[in-house]
């Protein structure tokens, strides 16, 4: 069974001023797609905290880390910067597909700076912080996640 870890990036949720809804929605969606899920872990919009959370999840051996939140253009939106510090390489097609799919719902998807890439053998994907944006983005990439995980594990046979 594939393993995923969900990280919610939110100052308000980490301070207990707002309920995290995106993280649980992503975790539930992943479970329905037969992933073993840890989290959601909630961290503030602080680059070091985000980087530490992603790195710890990768070290734990999960196949996929999904972050939600902190992908916009606001001054506290630093999830892509934190992610890029850790990646061995990017997988830009995933982020492009998520933005393209989001554009059918809202032109605001063009403002998402979410990225996707690989650290070691773990795929790291940033999705928006809204429940709708997060779940639509995840739904967009779910059809290729299992194949990507197999490739990262060394199974490069193409069928």
C-alpha positions as CSV (number, residue, x, y, z in Angstrom):
1,X,0.0,0.0,0.0
2,X,1.3,3.5,-0.9
3,X,1.9,5.9,2.0
4,X,1.2,9.6,2.0
5,X,1.7,12.4,4.6
6,X,-0.4,15.6,4.6
7,X,0.9,18.9,5.9
8,X,-1.4,21.9,6.3
9,X,0.5,25.2,6.2
10,X,-1.6,27.9,8.0
11,X,-0.8,30.5,10.6
12,X,-4.4,30.6,11.8
13,X,-4.9,26.8,12.0
14,X,-1.5,26.3,13.7
15,X,-2.5,28.9,16.3
16,X,-5.9,27.2,16.9
17,X,-7.8,30.2,15.5
18,X,-9.3,28.3,12.6
19,X,-10.2,24.7,12.0
20,X,-8.0,22.9,9.4
21,X,-10.4,21.6,6.8
22,X,-8.2,21.1,3.8
23,X,-5.8,18.7,5.4
24,X,-8.5,16.3,6.6
25,X,-10.2,16.6,3.2
26,X,-7.0,15.6,1.4
27,X,-6.3,12.7,3.9
28,X,-9.8,11.4,3.4
29,X,-9.5,11.6,-0.4
30,X,-6.1,9.7,-0.3
31,X,-7.6,7.0,1.9
32,X,-10.4,6.5,-0.5
33,X,-7.7,6.0,-3.2
34,X,-6.1,3.3,-1.0
35,X,-3.3,5.3,0.5
36,X,-2.1,4.8,4.1
37,X,-2.2,8.4,5.3
38,X,-0.4,10.1,8.2
39,X,-1.4,13.6,9.2
40,X,-2.6,16.2,8.6
41,X,0.2,17.9,10.4
42,X,-0.4,21.6,10.9
43,X,2.5,24.1,10.7
44,X,2.6,27.9,10.5
45,X,3.6,29.8,7.3
46,X,7.3,29.8,8.3
47,X,9.8,28.5,5.8
48,X,11.9,26.6,8.3
49,X,8.9,24.9,9.9
50,X,7.6,23.9,6.5
51,X,11.0,22.6,5.3
52,X,11.4,20.6,8.6
53,X,8.0,19.0,8.3
54,X,8.5,18.0,4.7
55,X,12.0,16.6,5.4
56,X,10.8,14.6,8.4
57,X,8.0,13.1,6.3
58,X,10.5,12.1,3.6
59,X,12.8,10.5,6.2
60,X,9.8,8.6,7.6
61,X,9.7,6.8,4.2
62,X,6.3,8.0,2.8
63,X,5.9,7.8,-0.9
64,X,4.1,11.2,-1.3
65,X,4.0,14.4,0.8
66,X,1.1,16.7,0.0
67,X,1.2,20.2,1.4
68,X,-1.9,22.4,1.4
69,X,-1.7,26.2,1.8
70,X,0.9,28.9,1.4
71,X,1.1,28.7,-2.4
72,X,-0.4,32.1,-3.2
73,X,1.3,35.4,-3.8
74,X,0.9,36.8,-0.3
75,X,3.9,37.8,1.7
76,X,3.4,34.9,4.2
77,X,3.0,32.3,1.3
78,X,6.3,30.6,1.4
79,X,5.5,26.9,0.8
80,X,7.0,26.8,-2.7
81,X,10.3,28.4,-1.4
82,X,10.5,25.9,1.5
83,X,9.7,23.0,-0.9
84,X,12.3,24.1,-3.6
85,X,15.1,24.0,-1.0
86,X,14.5,20.3,-0.5
87,X,13.9,19.0,-4.0
88,X,16.4,17.0,-5.9
89,X,14.4,17.9,-9.1
90,X,11.0,19.3,-10.1
91,X,8.2,17.5,-11.9
92,X,6.6,20.6,-13.4
93,X,3.9,18.8,-15.4
94,X,2.0,18.0,-12.1
95,X,1.9,21.7,-11.0
96,X,1.0,22.8,-14.6
97,X,-1.9,20.2,-14.7
98,X,-3.2,21.4,-11.3
99,X,-3.3,25.0,-12.4
100,X,-4.9,24.2,-15.7
101,X,-7.6,22.1,-14.0
102,X,-8.2,24.9,-11.5
103,X,-8.7,27.4,-14.2
104,X,-11.9,25.7,-15.2
105,X,-13.3,26.6,-11.7
106,X,-11.6,30.0,-11.1
107,X,-9.1,32.3,-12.8
108,X,-7.5,32.7,-9.4
109,X,-5.7,29.3,-10.0
110,X,-3.2,31.3,-12.1
111,X,-2.0,32.9,-8.8
112,X,-1.0,29.5,-7.3
113,X,2.7,29.0,-7.1
114,X,2.4,25.4,-6.0
115,X,5.1,23.1,-7.2
116,X,5.9,19.3,-7.4
117,X,9.1,17.5,-7.3
118,X,11.1,14.7,-5.9
119,X,13.3,14.4,-2.8
120,X,15.0,11.0,-2.7
121,X,12.3,8.6,-3.6
122,X,9.4,10.7,-2.3
123,X,7.1,12.9,-4.4
124,X,6.3,16.2,-2.9
125,X,3.3,18.2,-4.1
126,X,2.0,21.6,-3.0
127,X,-1.7,22.3,-3.4
128,X,-3.7,25.4,-2.6
129,X,-5.1,26.0,0.9
130,X,-8.8,26.1,0.1
131,X,-10.7,22.8,0.4
132,X,-12.0,23.1,-3.1
133,X,-8.6,24.1,-4.6
134,X,-6.8,21.4,-2.6
135,X,-9.1,18.5,-3.5
136,X,-9.5,19.5,-7.1
137,X,-5.7,19.7,-7.4
138,X,-5.3,16.3,-5.8
139,X,-8.0,14.8,-8.0
140,X,-6.1,16.1,-11.0
141,X,-2.9,14.3,-10.2
142,X,-4.2,11.1,-8.5
143,X,-4.5,9.2,-11.8
144,X,-0.7,9.3,-12.2
145,X,0.5,9.0,-8.6
146,X,0.7,5.2,-8.4
147,X,2.7,5.1,-11.6
148,X,5.0,7.9,-10.4
149,X,5.6,6.1,-7.1
150,X,6.4,2.8,-9.0
151,X,9.0,4.7,-11.1
152,X,10.5,6.3,-8.0
153,X,10.8,2.9,-6.4
154,X,12.8,1.7,-9.4
155,X,10.1,-0.1,-11.4
156,X,10.8,1.4,-14.8
157,X,9.0,-1.2,-16.9
158,X,6.5,0.6,-19.2
159,X,3.3,-1.2,-19.9
